[in-house]
């Protein structure tokens, strides 16, 4: 397994992952994400302006990067991370 990275995940995006309807996210690639990295998605409520108690561990299964030849609809320096929820 790769690195373990904590990411703040705002509502309603957190619930979409929790319910299994969201399986990808677009992020700046500041952490050099790789397949096999574990993300710990930490719930954050913008309305209440505080963290919730839930955390979802997800495993990165695919990394789509914009590069000098193909942008894939992403801004340079961003990636789309596909993931699966770990039980």
VOTOR-510379 format. One record per residue (C-alpha): residue in one letter; x, y, z. Coordinates in steps of 0.05 Angstrom, whole numbers, plus 32768, in hexadecimal, padded with zeros to 4 digits. Example, Ala and Ser with C-alpha at 12.3 -4.5 7.8 and 13.67 -1.06 7.14 Angstrom:
! residues 2
A80F67FA6809C S81117FEB808F 
! end
This chain:
! residues 87
X800080008000 X801680477FF2 X80118086801C X7FD78096804A X7FB980DA803C X7F8180FE8062 X7F5281288038 X7F1B81568051 X7EDB8144802C X7EA18175802F X7E5781648030 X7E33814E8005 X7E70812F7FE3 X7E8181078021 X7E3B80E78023 X7E4180D57FD9 X7E8080AD7FE8 X7E6080908027 X7E2380797FFE X7E4F805C7FC6 X7E38808C7F8F X7E7980B37F8B X7EB8808C7F78 X7EE780C17F5E X7F0081067F70 X7F28813D7F4D X7F6281597F76 X7F9F81847F6E X7FDA81537F68 X800181747FA0 X800B81307FC2 X802181077F86 X7FE880D57F8C X7FF4808E7F76 X7FCB804E7F6C X7FCC802A7FAF X7FCC80697FDB X7F9880698012 X7F6D80A7801A X7F4A80B4805C X7F0F80E0804A X7EFC810A8086 X7EB581268089 X7EAE8172808B X7E6C81998090 X7E7181DF8070 X7E2E81F5808E X7E4381E480D5 X7E8C81F680C6 X7EA781B980EA X7EC0817280DF X7E91813880E7 X7EA480F78108 X7EA580CA80CA X7EE380B680A3 X7EE1808B8064 X7F2080658050 X7F26805E8004 X7F5B803E7FD9 X7F7280627F9A X7F6780337F5F X7F7780627F25 X7F9980A67F1B X7F8A80CF7EDD X7FBC81077ED5 X7FBD81427EA5 X7FFF81447E80 X8020816B7E48 X7FFE81417E12 X7FB981327E30 X7F91815A7E60 X7F55812C7E65 X7F2A81677E79 X7F5581757EB6 X7F7B81B57EC6 X7FC681AC7EC6 X7FDE81957F0A X7F9D81717F1B X7F8B81277F1D X7F4C80FE7F1E X7F5180C87F53 X7F24808B7F4C X7F1C80647F8D X7EF9802C7FB1 X7EE0802E7FF8 X7F0680008027 X7EDC7FD88057 
! end
